[in-house]
Amino acid sequence: QVQLVESGGGLVQAGGSLRLSCAAPGRTFSSYAMGWYRQAPGKQRELVATISRGGTINYADSVKGRFTISRDNAKNTVYLQMNSLKPEDTAVYYCNVKNIVIGANYWGQGTQVTVSS
């Protein structure tokens, strides 16, 4: 079983910043796509940002220009830098790592991000 360890969530005021991290101790994910999703109360889980193994990045329109996804393959870690946070960014954020070629798809346990107005 693959364990993804998330950190960096918390409570922040609107306009503030947080940085989420997701690490996979003991695993190598350089050939995997990595990403972040979020789920707000009463809503479906939605894509926030993804980064392919080749570095291609995709963002949800709602976070473009405010969030930055990056990865450090040497540390098997993916990051999400979140700036100019808004109350509507409040959600549980989940890390995802997948390789569709081999049918692998792993999720973190989720980390709460709360943005107060």
N, C-alpha and C positions, 0 to 999 in steps of 0.2 A: 504494500500500500504506500502510495506517494503522499508525503505530508508537505503541504505548502504553509509556511509560517508568515502571517501578515502582521504588520505593525504600522503605527503612525496615525491611526485614527484618533478622534477626540472631539472636543467642543471648541469652536472658534467663532468669533464674531464675523458678521458679514464684512467682506473686503479683506479678510485675513487669508492666511496660507497654511496648508498642511502638506506633508510629504508622506505618501504611503510607500511601504516596501513589502515585497513578497519574496521570500527566499525558500529554496529547496535544498536543505542540507544533505550533502552526500549524493546529490543527483546532478546529472549534466543535462541541461536543457538547451544547448546551443542550437540544436536542430529543430526546436519547437517554436511555435508561435506563442506569444505571451500577451496577456491583456488584462484589463480591468473592466468589470461590470458593476452595476449598482442596482439596488432594489429599495425603493421607498415604500413606506407602509401603504398597503392597499393597491400597489402597482406591480406590474410585471418587472422581472429583471431585464435591464437594458444595457447595451454596450456603451462603454465610456470611451475606451481607447484600446487599440491593439498594435502590436509591433511584431512583424514577421521575423523569421530567423535571418532574413537578409536585410532587415532594418526598415522595411516599408511600414509606414505608420498610418493609422486610420483613426479619426476622432469622430465622436458624435458632434453634430452641429451645435448642440447646446454648450459644449465645453471648448470648442475651437477658440484659440487665442488666449485661453485661461489655464488650461491643463497641458502638461507635457509628460509624455510617457518615454521612458528610456530603459535600457537593459544593460546589465553587466554580465556577460557570459562567464567571465572568470570567477564571479561570485555566485553564479546561478540565481541572479536576483533581477527582478523587474521593479521599477519605481513609477510612481505617479506624483508629479509635482502639481499641486493644485493652488492656483493663485486667484485673487479676486473672487473668493467664494461667495455664493449666494445662498439664501435660505432654501431655495429649491434644489440645491446640491445635497441636502440632507438625505442620507440613505445608508444602508449597509453596503459597503464596497467589497467586492469579491475578486480575488486574483484567479486567473485562469491560465492554464498551460496546456497546449494540445499539439498533437502531431497526427493529422488526419490520415497520413500514409499508413501508420501503424495502428490507427484506431485508438490512440491515447487521448484522454481528456480529463484533466484534473482540476479540482476547485479548492481554493482556500476556505477557511472557516468563516471568513467575513470579518470586517472591522467597521465599527460604527463611526460615521462622520456626521456631526450635528453642527449646523451653521445657524447661529442666532441672529435675529434682525435688530 
